[in-house]
Amino acid sequence: MSGWLSGDVALITGGASGIGAAVAERFVAEDAAVVIFDRDASRLDLVRGKSADPDRVHTVTGDVRSSADLHRAVTETVDRFGRLDILVANAGVWDYQRQLTRLSAGELDAAFDEIFAINVKGYLLAAEAAWRELVKAHGCIVMTLSNASFYVNGGGPLYTASKHACLGLMRELAYELAPKVRVNGVACGAMRTDLRGPEALALADRSLAASFDRRPADAPAPPIPLHSASVEPADLTGPYVLLAARAQSSTITGQAIQADGGIGVRGFTSGAGGDQL
Ligand SMILES: NC(=O)c1ccc[n+]([C@@H]2O[C@H](COP(=O)([O-])OP(=O)(O)OC[C@H]3O[C@@H](n4cnc5c(N)ncnc54)[C@H](O)[C@@H]3O)[C@@H](O)[C@H]2O)c1
């Protein structure tokens, strides 16, 4: 498919890397203009520089925990491209599956605040900054959710709770912004990205991609019906296009497409997670 987003304008948080950057590239290929928002200014420049059409890519540096930064991004979007049709709420961090029993009380306290501020409040603040323009455009929000929005052990308690919270947020906003704005999510499974951890756990410099690279070639395939661990962000952009495209999904709101290789149909693969305790 191509041209499904012709004339549309999208704002993508966390658009300088991983699935956010892949969605930006795909949206440009579908004839949209995109504004990519991220706290990493140099990577924003790289993504814009590599774009098939840099004139249709605008960058804004900021932090999703800052309402002022997100309002500035919406203002710049409208100044540059005249409208805002699609918000992709996406910037996030992982907890590297740090289980409750491996967190001190102090770590838990600080990491909760950091992870929820980015993963949950960041989505809500972005929606607040964008909804007025989205109502004008009869547009939509697409949230990056996760297998951890539905299942355990895709993170520790902090990440899993944050992604379950995003599922609830998606559903609540689908109700509150209907009928003018559709709100849906793509629940991504594991993919090879530079996903980082929280500063509060000294995991800000750790990259998920490095864990992928460390997997021995003869390691057993992960228990996922459709695929191995080698999924790239570009493999997951189709559901974002589908949900963002008015003509393709005008009757869909409050839904998550689970793009996780079929975790939900695999059955039990392991028992208790705490047998070592
Ligand atoms: N990688 C996976 O396996 C996986 C699986 C399911 C869901 N997800 C979700 O995908 C989303 C994107 O992550 P990714 O895997 O592409 O990782 P990534 O690190 O490659 O991309 C995330 C981007 O968000 C930015 N960001 C982080 N905190 C920010 C902040 N406070 N303000 C502004 N920008 C910030 C980062 O700079 C980075 O560019 C996250 O919500 C993550 O939870 C990832």
The ligand as an ORCA input file, in Angstrom:
! r2SCAN-3c Opt
* xyz 0 1
  N      11.461     -2.536     21.724
  C      10.516     -3.377     22.127
  O      10.725     -4.599     22.188
  C       9.153     -2.837     22.490
  C       8.099     -3.750     22.638
  C       6.822     -3.259     22.946
  C       6.619     -1.900     23.107
  N       7.673     -1.029     22.975
  C       7.411      0.398     23.159
  O       7.819      1.099     21.998
  C       7.961      2.484     22.349
  C       9.201      3.025     21.650
  O      10.340      2.361     22.146
  P      11.468      1.739     21.188
  O      11.514      0.292     21.472
  O      11.293      2.233     19.819
  O      12.786      2.367     21.896
  P      13.843      3.480     21.409
  O      14.644      3.786     22.619
  O      14.540      3.023     20.189
  O      12.919      4.727     21.047
  C      12.305      5.486     22.072
  C      12.554      6.965     21.818
  O      11.864      7.691     22.859
  C      12.728      8.742     23.271
  N      12.379      9.143     24.636
  C      12.506      8.396     25.755
  N      12.139      9.120     26.823
  C      11.782     10.340     26.359
  C      11.326     11.513     26.977
  N      11.192     11.602     28.321
  N      11.013     12.576     26.211
  C      11.184     12.525     24.860
  N      11.648     11.441     24.218
  C      11.936     10.356     24.973
  C      14.129      8.184     23.164
  O      15.101      9.227     23.088
  C      14.034      7.348     21.895
  O      14.397      8.095     20.757
  C       7.992      2.550     23.866
  O       6.745      3.041     24.333
  C       8.169      1.090     24.273
  O       7.625      0.824     25.540
  C       8.927     -1.466     22.651
*
